């Protein structure tokens, strides 16, 4: 019960209270939270778009083969939206409609694009993603508070947990991920390499 109370307090507390609560969250609790976070960040629904500068989204782990590059020779390029080849929006639909038809283009209530190059996770180990995600110079400028805000408000993150139409998703909830990121932050963002 004490753990649950602390987690609720961390999610609702202002920054000063969160800093004070950090002392009561152990490194082990933070590392356990990180392992749950990595289970999500390493899921194909996330990693297949969290690719590097080449801008090649993947279909790995989604039934297309072990090293399946996204179909139609899509390359997001520097624009991250495919402006240099086939725009993501040529197939991916910007709308709030439900994703109910298998193998149909997915809908999301935002403009489709790949995450920034700084958020490349594809093929990285837990230790690599951990040290990257806690470093604002390597994670698109996020501290824990803005990362939690991003998780709570991104249409892409929400879609990743409920992609519909029989698509695979991480075996947890978005609320659980937000909780774990908050807990990891309160523990000082520990990584096993520390």
N, C-alpha and C positions, 0 to 999 in steps of 0.2 A: 504494500500500500504506500509506503514511503517513497518508493521509486516512481509510482504512478503520480503521486502528488507533486514530486519534483519535476517530472516531465510536463505536467499541466502548467505548473508555475513557469517553467522555462519558455513554453510556447506563448504565454500571455504576458510575461514580464518585460518591462522596458530594459534597455541595454544595460543600465547600471545594475539593476537587480540580476540580470543574466551574468554579469561579470562576478558578482558576489556568489552566485550559485555555482559558478565554475569550480570553485574550491571543493564543493561537495560531490562533484561527478568525477569518478575515478578514471584513470587512464584505461583500465580494463573495460569499463563500461563504454568508454569512447571507442576503443578498438572493436568491441562487439558491435556497436552501432555502425562503425565503418564497414565491417564485414557484410552487414545487411545492406548498406548503401551500395557496396560493390556488386552485390547480387543483382541490383537493379541496373547500375551503370554498365555492367558487362552483359546484360541481356541483349540479344540481337535487335529488339525493338528500339534500343537506344544506340548501341554501337554502330549499327549499319548506317546511321546518318552522322554520327560523331567521327567523321573521317577527316583526313588532313588536307594539305594544300592541293593535292591532285584533284580533289573534288569529285571522287568516284564513290557514290553511295553504293552500299552492298545489299545483298539479299542473303547473306550467310546465316545459317541456322534457322532459316524459315522454310525449309523443305526444297530449296533450289540447288543444293549442293554445298560442299564445305567452303569453297572460295568463290561463291556466286556474286559476280558484280551485277548491280542493278540492270535490269533489262533495257532494251532499246538504246544501248550505248550512251546512256545518260552521263553527262559530266557537268557538274554544277559550276566549275570554273571559279575564277576569282570573285564573280558576282555572288556566288553561293545559291543562285536561283536558276542556274542553267541558261542564262542569257547568251552565253557563248555557243551553245549547242541546242538542246531542246529544253525549254523552260520547264521547271517542275510543274507549273500550272497547266501545261499541255495535257497532263493526265490527272494530277492531283487537284482536287476541287476545293476552292475556298468557299465554304458555306457551313452553316450550322446544322445541316441535315445529318440524320443518323447514318451510321455506317452499317447497313443491314444486308447488303448483297455481297456474297463471297466473290472474290476476284475482281470486284469492281474498283474503280479508282477511289481512293480514300478521300473523305471530306474532313476539313478542319476549319474552324472559324478564325483563320489567320492566313496570311500569304505564305505558301509553301517555300521553304528554303532549308539549306543545311545550316547547322550551327557554325559559329565562327571557327576558323582554323585552330585557334587557341584551345578549343574544347575537343581536340582530337583524342578519342579513347580507343578507337578500333585497334585491337590486337595488343593493347597495353595490359600489363600486370596490375594487380591490386595495389602494389606499392607505388607503381608509376602514376596511376590515376589518383591515388591518395595524395601524394606530394604535389601533383599538378592542381588538384581541385582546391587545396587549401592556400594556394599562392595566387593572389589577385593579378600578378603579372603574367601568369600562365593560365588563368581561367576566365578570361574576358572581363577582368576587373571586379569580380565578386568577392565580398567578404561574406561571412556566414549569414548575416541579416539579409543582404541582397540576394544571396543564393536561395534562402528560404522564400523570399518574396517572389523570385523567379519561379520556383517550384509551384507555389500556390497560384500564380497568375498566368503561366504560360499555357496557351492552347495546345502546344506541341507536347508538353509534359503530360497534360491531362489526357490527350489522345493516346499517348503511349501506354497508359494504364487501361484504357477502354477503347481499343481500336475497332472493336466490333467485327462483324462478318466472319467470325471464326478465326481471326488473326490472333497469334500468340501475344501474351503480355506478361510482364513480370508477375511473379506469384506473391504479390503483396499489394498494398494500397498506396495511393498517393499520400494520404494522411500519415501512414506508417513511415513513408520515406521522409516527409517533412519532420516528423518526430525524431527520426534517427539523425538527420542532418543537424537539427537543433541540439540533440544530445551530444553528438560528435563535436560540435562547436563548443558546447559548454565544457567539454573535457579537454579543450585546447587543441582540437583537430589532430589527435595522435595518429601516426602511421607506424607500422611494424618496423620500419627502417630507422626510427628515432632512437 
